[in-house]
Amino acid sequence: MNKNYKPMKPISLIIGIFACIAVFSQPVLTHNNHALKTGVNNPMTYCTYVEAGESGSNKFWDFSELHAIKEFTGHISNADNAEFPLANTELEEFGVRFFYDISESGIEHYGYLSRDGRTKIIYDNPFVKIRFPFAFNERSTSTFDGTYYVRDKELGNIEGNGEVFADAWGTIILPGGVAYENTLRVKSQKSYTIHFENASQHVEMVTYRWYNSAHRYPLLVLIQTTTSSKNNEPTIGMQAAYNVNAVKSSITSVDETNQMIDFDLYPNPASDAFFLELDSEEQGRVLISITDLSGRVLVGPLAPNIVGGKNTIDLSDELSPIKEGIYIIRLETDGKIATKEFSIVR
């Protein structure tokens, strides 16, 4: 008898056990743990945009330096709208309403209504947002089509395709230094064209979401949207937001920190000249950045020195290349943060 035979079997079992632990420590997205759930709202913080980083196994993403811009909440309720009869769940953000069918097998998107109700998209063939269960390296594809309405008038038809791919897992660090191991990153690519009577518009949307087992909703969401049409340069929009519940023990909300720094902007709305006035108890340095509402940084961070007392900082040159619109200015000094909205009108 081979004396080495018996010890080999338990060793291979131990290796097998550890291999299973490594696999199953990665989160698997399920209906029970990760689907939108009526009454369980989703508080998020808009933040500056950042690149998503590498795909693959056992990655490390450090997003601790994301700058908070504005808090918002996604409200989830039962859907009750005759125009979306197959939807059972409604998500409302900033007054915009999204309609989904949530089931054990996944989430399907049936359309949306704008805040004023004038604009709507109704999908006859819905976009598949995700399938359940969903784990690392799994992939699903779908096609979708529907109709684009403005003031109840049909203006165009939509057709497109989408792919959802769990492309990475690893450790993510959020603002406040909060680290989550064994997070699953899901990449969603959505490509569609709106065909109008005499023109068309093409949209490419890439979204990254990080999930873990302890939170129903994503820890972080990054979205980049590219819109193009004939005879026009493509426009790129970027949005980013992180999960308030995931970092609330380690970071102060924007609303709270707004009380920590007293500053004024004038004129507001601005045209050419633009100044920031800041009262400081002592000399030091202040970090200033300007972002659009998607979180894309347009200016800064600037780091001018300030003195004790009243400071006037001229930002006219920094404002000159920025187009008309609504923007957010962010200040940080001595561990304190504040934000204010301002507009540019020319």
MOBEL-V675621 format. One record per residue. N is the residue number from 1. RES is the residue in one letter. PHI is phi in degrees with one decimal (NA if undefined). NEAR is the number of other C-alpha atoms within 10 Angstrom. D_LAST is the distance of its C-alpha to the last C-alpha in Angstrom with 1 decimal. Layout:
N|RES|PHI|NEAR|D_LAST ; N|RES|PHI|NEAR|D_LAST
This chain:
1|M|NA|4|91.8 ; 2|N|-77.7|5|88.7 ; 3|K|-69.3|7|88.0 ; 4|N|-85.8|8|84.4 ; 5|Y|-69.4|8|83.7 ; 6|K|-64.7|9|83.3 ; 7|P|-64.2|9|80.8 ; 8|M|-66.0|10|78.4 ; 9|K|-66.5|10|77.7 ; 10|P|-64.2|10|76.3 ; 11|I|-63.8|11|74.2 ; 12|S|-65.4|10|72.6 ; 13|L|-65.5|11|72.0 ; 14|I|-63.0|11|70.2 ; 15|I|-60.2|11|68.0 ; 16|G|-63.7|12|67.2 ; 17|I|-62.9|11|66.4 ; 18|F|-65.7|11|63.9 ; 19|A|-63.1|11|62.3 ; 20|C|-64.3|11|61.8 ; 21|I|-61.9|11|60.3 ; 22|A|-62.5|11|57.8 ; 23|V|-70.0|12|56.8 ; 24|F|-82.2|12|56.7 ; 25|S|-73.0|13|54.8 ; 26|Q|-72.3|20|51.7 ; 27|P|-68.0|20|50.2 ; 28|V|-113.0|19|50.7 ; 29|L|-75.3|24|48.2 ; 30|T|-131.3|19|50.1 ; 31|H|-60.4|19|49.5 ; 32|N|-65.3|13|51.1 ; 33|N|-105.2|15|49.1 ; 34|H|-133.6|19|45.6 ; 35|A|-76.5|18|44.8 ; 36|L|-55.6|24|42.3 ; 37|K|-130.3|21|44.5 ; 38|T|-55.0|15|44.1 ; 39|G|87.2|10|43.6 ; 40|V|-102.7|13|42.9 ; 41|N|-77.3|16|39.1 ; 42|N|-125.6|20|37.1 ; 43|P|-76.4|17|35.0 ; 44|M|-132.5|23|32.6 ; 45|T|-124.1|21|30.1 ; 46|Y|-61.2|23|26.9 ; 47|C|-146.6|26|26.9 ; 48|T|-64.5|23|25.7 ; 49|Y|-80.4|21|26.8 ; 50|V|-145.6|17|29.8 ; 51|E|-67.4|10|32.0 ; 52|A|-73.4|16|34.9 ; 53|G|88.1|10|37.7 ; 54|E|-75.5|12|41.0 ; 55|S|-97.0|16|43.1 ; 56|G|122.8|13|46.8 ; 57|S|-96.1|14|49.4 ; 58|N|54.6|15|49.4 ; 59|K|-86.4|16|45.9 ; 60|F|-129.6|16|44.2 ; 61|W|-117.7|16|40.5 ; 62|D|-103.1|15|39.1 ; 63|F|-113.0|20|35.8 ; 64|S|-68.8|14|36.5 ; 65|E|-95.9|14|33.4 ; 66|L|-61.1|19|30.9 ; 67|H|-97.7|21|28.3 ; 68|A|-68.3|23|28.0 ; 69|I|-117.7|27|24.7 ; 70|K|-159.5|18|25.6 ; 71|E|-87.1|17|28.8 ; 72|F|-151.2|14|29.4 ; 73|T|-131.1|16|32.6 ; 74|G|-89.4|18|33.8 ; 75|H|-97.7|20|36.1 ; 76|I|-110.2|20|39.1 ; 77|S|-145.1|18|41.2 ; 78|N|-69.5|15|43.6 ; 79|A|-79.2|20|42.0 ; 80|D|-145.3|14|42.9 ; 81|N|-139.4|12|40.9 ; 82|A|-64.3|8|42.8 ; 83|E|-78.0|12|40.2 ; 84|F|-128.4|18|41.1 ; 85|P|-66.0|12|44.8 ; 86|L|-91.8|19|45.7 ; 87|A|-87.1|22|43.3 ; 88|N|-115.4|18|44.8 ; 89|T|-138.9|20|42.1 ; 90|E|-119.8|23|38.5 ; 91|L|-112.9|23|35.9 ; 92|E|-116.6|18|32.9 ; 93|E|-133.3|14|29.8 ; 94|F|55.1|11|26.8 ; 95|G|85.3|14|28.2 ; 96|V|-84.5|15|28.5 ; 97|R|-115.4|20|32.2 ; 98|F|-111.8|21|34.2 ; 99|F|-118.6|28|37.7 ; 100|Y|-131.5|25|40.5 ; 101|D|-105.9|20|44.3 ; 102|I|-103.2|20|45.8 ; 103|S|-141.0|15|49.4 ; 104|E|-60.8|12|51.9 ; 105|S|-93.8|13|51.0 ; 106|G|157.6|18|47.2 ; 107|I|-124.7|22|43.8 ; 108|E|-118.8|21|42.5 ; 109|H|-98.1|22|39.0 ; 110|Y|-104.7|26|39.2 ; 111|G|143.0|22|35.5 ; 112|Y|-153.1|22|32.7 ; 113|L|-124.6|18|30.9 ; 114|S|-70.3|15|27.2 ; 115|R|-58.5|14|26.5 ; 116|D|-87.3|10|26.4 ; 117|G|78.7|14|29.3 ; 118|R|-80.2|12|27.8 ; 119|T|-109.2|15|27.7 ; 120|K|-150.7|24|30.9 ; 121|I|-124.4|21|32.8 ; 122|I|-119.6|21|36.6 ; 123|Y|-89.9|22|38.7 ; 124|D|-75.7|15|42.1 ; 125|N|-115.2|15|43.1 ; 126|P|-72.2|20|41.4 ; 127|F|-80.8|24|39.9 ; 128|V|-83.8|22|42.3 ; 129|K|-73.5|18|40.4 ; 130|I|-166.6|25|43.6 ; 131|R|-109.2|21|47.3 ; 132|F|-115.1|17|49.7 ; 133|P|-72.0|15|51.4 ; 134|F|-140.9|22|49.2 ; 135|A|-130.5|23|50.1 ; 136|F|-53.3|21|49.4 ; 137|N|76.1|15|49.5 ; 138|E|-83.7|13|49.5 ; 139|R|-144.0|17|47.3 ; 140|S|-138.6|15|46.6 ; 141|T|-127.1|17|45.0 ; 142|S|-157.7|16|44.0 ; 143|T|-117.4|16|42.5 ; 144|F|-148.3|20|40.5 ; 145|D|-155.7|20|39.3 ; 146|G|-174.2|20|37.8 ; 147|T|-129.4|18|35.6 ; 148|Y|-105.4|21|31.9 ; 149|Y|-120.2|17|31.3 ; 150|V|-132.7|14|28.5 ; 151|R|52.2|11|29.7 ; 152|D|66.0|11|33.3 ; 153|K|-102.6|11|32.9 ; 154|E|-72.1|13|33.9 ; 155|L|-107.3|14|31.1 ; 156|G|-170.8|20|32.5 ; 157|N|-113.1|19|35.1 ; 158|I|-116.8|21|34.8 ; 159|E|-143.6|17|37.3 ; 160|G|-168.4|18|37.5 ; 161|N|-144.3|16|39.5 ; 162|G|-144.7|20|39.4 ; 163|E|-138.6|19|41.4 ; 164|V|-120.1|23|42.0 ; 165|F|-140.1|20|43.7 ; 166|A|-79.4|24|44.9 ; 167|D|-94.1|20|44.3 ; 168|A|-161.3|21|45.0 ; 169|W|-146.4|28|46.5 ; 170|G|165.4|19|46.7 ; 171|T|-112.5|17|45.5 ; 172|I|-118.5|25|41.9 ; 173|I|-114.6|18|40.7 ; 174|L|-103.2|22|37.9 ; 175|P|-51.3|20|36.1 ; 176|G|89.3|16|38.7 ; 177|G|78.1|15|41.1 ; 178|V|-74.2|17|42.4 ; 179|A|-111.9|17|44.3 ; 180|Y|-125.7|17|45.5 ; 181|E|-84.0|18|48.2 ; 182|N|54.0|21|49.1 ; 183|T|-93.8|28|45.7 ; 184|L|-107.7|30|45.2 ; 185|R|-100.6|29|42.0 ; 186|V|-116.3|27|41.2 ; 187|K|-102.4|21|39.0 ; 188|S|-117.3|22|37.7 ; 189|Q|-116.5|17|36.5 ; 190|K|-129.1|21|35.1 ; 191|S|-128.6|18|34.5 ; 192|Y|-150.7|19|33.8 ; 193|T|-126.1|20|32.6 ; 194|I|-101.1|21|31.2 ; 195|H|-97.6|17|32.7 ; 196|F|-93.9|14|31.0 ; 197|E|-62.4|9|32.7 ; 198|N|-123.8|6|31.2 ; 199|A|-160.2|10|29.4 ; 200|S|-148.4|15|29.6 ; 201|Q|-135.7|15|27.7 ; 202|H|-111.9|18|29.4 ; 203|V|-128.4|18|28.8 ; 204|E|-119.2|17|30.6 ; 205|M|-125.7|18|30.7 ; 206|V|-120.5|18|32.7 ; 207|T|-125.7|19|33.5 ; 208|Y|-114.4|22|35.7 ; 209|R|-131.1|21|37.4 ; 210|W|-107.1|22|40.0 ; 211|Y|-123.4|25|42.8 ; 212|N|-138.2|25|45.9 ; 213|S|-79.4|19|48.9 ; 214|A|-90.3|13|48.1 ; 215|H|-126.2|13|44.7 ; 216|R|-67.6|19|44.2 ; 217|Y|-104.5|26|40.6 ; 218|P|-58.5|22|38.9 ; 219|L|-74.4|26|38.7 ; 220|L|-151.2|22|35.5 ; 221|V|-130.0|23|33.3 ; 222|L|-122.9|21|31.1 ; 223|I|-130.3|22|29.3 ; 224|Q|-125.8|18|27.6 ; 225|T|-121.6|16|26.4 ; 226|T|-114.3|15|25.9 ; 227|T|-115.9|17|24.7 ; 228|S|-138.9|16|25.4 ; 229|S|-150.9|15|25.8 ; 230|K|-61.3|10|27.1 ; 231|N|69.5|6|25.0 ; 232|N|-128.1|8|22.2 ; 233|E|-69.2|9|22.0 ; 234|P|-61.4|12|23.2 ; 235|T|-111.1|11|20.9 ; 236|I|-120.0|13|22.4 ; 237|G|-118.2|15|22.0 ; 238|M|-130.6|21|24.1 ; 239|Q|-134.5|20|25.4 ; 240|A|-148.5|25|28.1 ; 241|A|-155.5|28|30.1 ; 242|Y|-119.7|26|33.5 ; 243|N|-76.3|21|36.2 ; 244|V|-61.6|21|36.2 ; 245|N|-62.3|14|39.9 ; 246|A|-76.0|22|40.7 ; 247|V|-125.5|19|39.2 ; 248|K|-62.6|13|39.3 ; 249|S|-78.4|10|42.4 ; 250|S|-125.7|12|40.8 ; 251|I|-139.0|16|37.1 ; 252|T|-86.8|16|35.4 ; 253|S|-70.0|18|32.7 ; 254|V|-60.3|20|29.1 ; 255|D|-59.7|14|29.6 ; 256|E|-70.0|10|32.6 ; 257|T|-72.6|16|31.2 ; 258|N|-59.4|17|28.1 ; 259|Q|-81.7|12|30.7 ; 260|M|-88.8|14|31.8 ; 261|I|-124.6|17|28.9 ; 262|D|-100.5|11|27.4 ; 263|F|-146.8|18|23.9 ; 264|D|-128.8|14|20.7 ; 265|L|-121.2|19|17.0 ; 266|Y|-154.7|12|14.9 ; 267|P|-71.7|15|12.5 ; 268|N|-140.1|15|12.0 ; 269|P|-68.8|17|9.3 ; 270|A|-102.7|18|8.0 ; 271|S|-125.5|16|5.3 ; 272|D|-114.6|15|8.0 ; 273|A|-78.7|15|11.2 ; 274|F|-156.0|20|12.7 ; 275|F|-130.9|16|16.4 ; 276|L|-118.7|17|19.1 ; 277|E|-110.8|15|22.2 ; 278|L|-137.4|20|25.4 ; 279|D|-96.2|16|28.9 ; 280|S|-128.1|18|31.7 ; 281|E|-76.2|10|35.4 ; 282|E|-151.6|10|36.2 ; 283|Q|-74.4|12|35.0 ; 284|G|170.3|14|34.0 ; 285|R|-138.1|15|31.2 ; 286|V|-122.3|19|28.2 ; 287|L|-95.0|16|26.7 ; 288|I|-124.8|20|22.9 ; 289|S|-138.9|18|21.2 ; 290|I|-122.7|25|18.0 ; 291|T|-127.3|21|18.4 ; 292|D|-84.1|21|16.9 ; 293|L|-72.3|21|18.8 ; 294|S|-85.9|20|21.4 ; 295|G|97.1|25|22.4 ; 296|R|-72.8|17|21.3 ; 297|V|-77.7|20|20.9 ; 298|L|-103.1|17|17.9 ; 299|V|-137.3|16|18.7 ; 300|G|93.0|13|22.2 ; 301|P|-74.5|15|24.5 ; 302|L|-85.6|14|24.1 ; 303|A|-138.1|15|27.2 ; 304|P|-72.5|11|26.9 ; 305|N|-78.5|12|30.0 ; 306|I|-125.9|20|29.9 ; 307|V|-110.0|14|32.5 ; 308|G|-68.2|12|34.3 ; 309|G|112.8|11|32.5 ; 310|K|-87.8|12|28.9 ; 311|N|-124.9|16|26.5 ; 312|T|-118.7|14|23.0 ; 313|I|-114.3|14|21.3 ; 314|D|-85.8|13|18.3 ; 315|L|-112.4|16|16.1 ; 316|S|-61.2|15|13.3 ; 317|D|-64.2|11|14.8 ; 318|E|-66.7|16|15.1 ; 319|L|-82.3|18|11.5 ; 320|S|-57.8|13|10.4 ; 321|P|-84.7|9|11.7 ; 322|I|-88.0|13|10.5 ; 323|K|-74.5|12|8.5 ; 324|E|-58.9|13|6.5 ; 325|G|155.0|13|9.6 ; 326|I|-107.5|14|12.4 ; 327|Y|-136.2|18|14.3 ; 328|I|-127.4|20|17.5 ; 329|I|-105.7|20|18.6 ; 330|R|-124.3|21|22.4 ; 331|L|-116.9|21|24.8 ; 332|E|-141.4|20|28.4 ; 333|T|-153.7|17|31.0 ; 334|D|53.5|9|34.8 ; 335|G|78.5|7|34.9 ; 336|K|-106.6|14|32.4 ; 337|I|-131.3|24|29.2 ; 338|A|-149.0|23|26.2 ; 339|T|-134.7|23|22.9 ; 340|K|-146.8|17|20.0 ; 341|E|-87.4|17|17.0 ; 342|F|-147.8|17|13.5 ; 343|S|-129.2|15|10.1 ; 344|I|-117.7|19|6.6 ; 345|V|-131.1|12|3.8 ; 346|R|-127.6|9|0.0
